[in-house]
Amino acid sequence: MIIKGIETKVLAYVFLLNALVINTIIAQGKNEITITIRSISNAGLSIHFDNAEKLRKEFNFNEAIKEYEKVIKNKDNSNLLPEATYNIGLCYTWLNDLVSADFYFRKVIIEFANDPVAVSFAHFGLSWIKVQQGKYYEAIEIIENDLNKNECKDYEHNAVMMFQIGKIHKKYLQNFSKADAIFKNIITTYPNSKIIKHPFFDHLRNK
């Protein structure tokens, strides 16, 4: 499974190399994507996909969606189908159309159920939508359920999933002690993960 993330105007990037993908962790704002996956190389596999990527990077999300839809309709390359579907969901989050974003993230879960990485990233997308709706405990539940299944073996991604739970407690629920407990658990469980370089861990590292 290859899913290609988008470049954003956000300043803080953390690139996590794992097999065929680089995970991009992005600071979250109202309409910002919080987590995406960038393929190392898929250029030239589909002209429609290449067009979509170019349009997406130019923040022309409506036109990008049309090109991704052509990839899916034409079945240009089977490896691109989960990526194209997922990226449509991401585009809709940027357009603040959370209903459509929800639809496409769930579409990934249903149509690519045998791909635990694609499913896990889609779960992250759904949890992000819940955060935007102010449904913080539902967002946490989605991530916890995904982690408890232990189906996605992506070390870095799982660390980020756990980080998102801590971030919700810290940033939105103002439960700083709970957040710190989660961050400490990440340091213990995922000591080699790139996410522990995030500023939220600074005060724990300096103790």
N, C-alpha and C positions, 0 to 999 in steps of 0.2 A: 504494500500500500504506500502510495506517495501522496502527500498532501503538501501543497506549496503555500507558504504564508505570505503576508504582505508586508511591505516596508511602510512604516508609519512615521508620523512627525514626532513621536514620543522620543525622549532623549535616552532613556535607559533600556539597553538591549543586553540580553545574555544569550549567547549562542551555545547550544548544547549538542555536540556531535554524537550521533548514535546510528551506526549502520548507514542507512541510505538517507537519513533525514537530519536536519539541524533544527532544533526546537528554538523558537524565539519567544522569550518571555517579555511582555510589554506592560508598562504601568497602565493602570486602568482609569479611564475617565468616562464621562457619560456615554460617548459613542465610540470608544476605542476598543479594539480587539485586545483581549487580555492574553491570549495564547494562540500561537499559530505554529505550523510546521512548514519548513522550507525544504524542498527537495534539493539535493546536490546538483542533479542535472536531469532535466526532462525537456529541454529546449529542442524544438524540431519534431517532437512526437506528434504534434497536431497544430496546424496553422490556427485553428479556432482557439485552442488553448493558449498558444503564444499571444494571440491578439487579446484574449481575456486578461492575461497577466499584465500586459502592457497597459491596458485600460484601467485595471485595478490599481496599478502603481501610480497612475495619474489621477486617482480618486474619481474616475468616471465609472461609478459602480453600476449604474443602470445598463450601460452598454457592455460592461464586463459580464454582467449576468446573462445577457443575450448570447454572448460568445460561449460561455460555459454551458449554457443550455444546448447549443449546437454540438458541443463535445459529447454531451450525454445522449442527445438524439441520434447522432451519427455513429456513436460508439467508436470514436476515433481510435482509442487505445484503452483496453480494459484497465490498465494500471492507472489511468487518469480519471476514471469514473468516480471513485470515492473522493479524490481531490477536487474535481470540478463541483461535485455535489456539496462538499464541505465549504468550498470557497463561495458558493452562492449564499450559503447561510451567513458567512462572514460579511459578505457585501451587504446583506440585508441588515446586519447589526449596525454597520456604518450609516445606512440610510434610516436607522432608527425604526425599522419595520420589524418589530420583535416577533410578530405573529408569523411572518414569512420565514424569519430566521429559525424560529422554533420548528417550523415544518421541515426545513431542509436538514437541520441537525437530526431530527427524528428519522428522516428519510435515510440518512447515513446509517443510523442504528439498525433500521429494519433491513435495508437492502445489502448492507455489508456486515451482517451479523457475525460472519466468520472471521472478520478482521478485528481482533480485540484492540488494536491501536487506534484504528479509525473510530471504533465505538467509544473508546475512552475519551478521545478528543471531542467527539460529539457531545458526550456527557458534560465535558468541561464547558462547551458552548451553551448547553442548556442551563447549567448552573450560573453562567455569566448573565443569561437572560433573567433568571430569578433575582440576581443581585440588582439589576437595573429596575426591576419591579418592586424592590424593597422587601422581597421574600427571602430574607437571609438564611433562615433556618432550613427552608426548602432547598436553597442552593447548597448548603452544607450537606444535607441528606443525600443529594444526588452524587456528590463527590465521594462521600463516605461509602455509599452503596457500591460505587464503582471500584473503589480500593479494596473493599471487603471481598469482592468476587475474586480478586487476585488473578485476573485473566490477562491483563496487560502487563507485560514483563519489561516495559521500557523504564529503566531505572530513573532517568532524568525526569521523564514525564510524571511518574508517580511521586517523585519528590515535589514537583511543582503542584500537583493536585493537592498534596498535603499542605503545601505552602498557602494555597488559595484558601483553605479552611482557616488557617491562622490569620491570614490577611482579612478575611471577613470579620473574625472576632475582634481584630485590632482596629480596623478602619471604620467598620459600620456598626458593630455591636458595642464598641468601646470596652470590651472585656480583655484588658491588657494582660492579666495574669493567665488567662486561658490561652491567649495568643502566644505568650512566651513559652508556655508549656509545650505547645505544638511545635514552635520553632526549635526548642531544645530537642524534641523528639526527632525532628528532621536532621539535626546535626548528628545525633546518635545513629539514626537508621540509614541516613544517606550522606555519610561524611565526605564523599567524593563528588557530590552533586554541585553543579555550578550555582544553583539557586541560593546556596548558603552565603554567597557573596553579596546578596541583596542587602541594602542598608538596614532592613528590619532586623538583621542578625548582629549588627555592629555592637550593640550594648551587651549582647550575650558573649560575643567573642572576646570582648575586652575585660570581662570579669576574671 
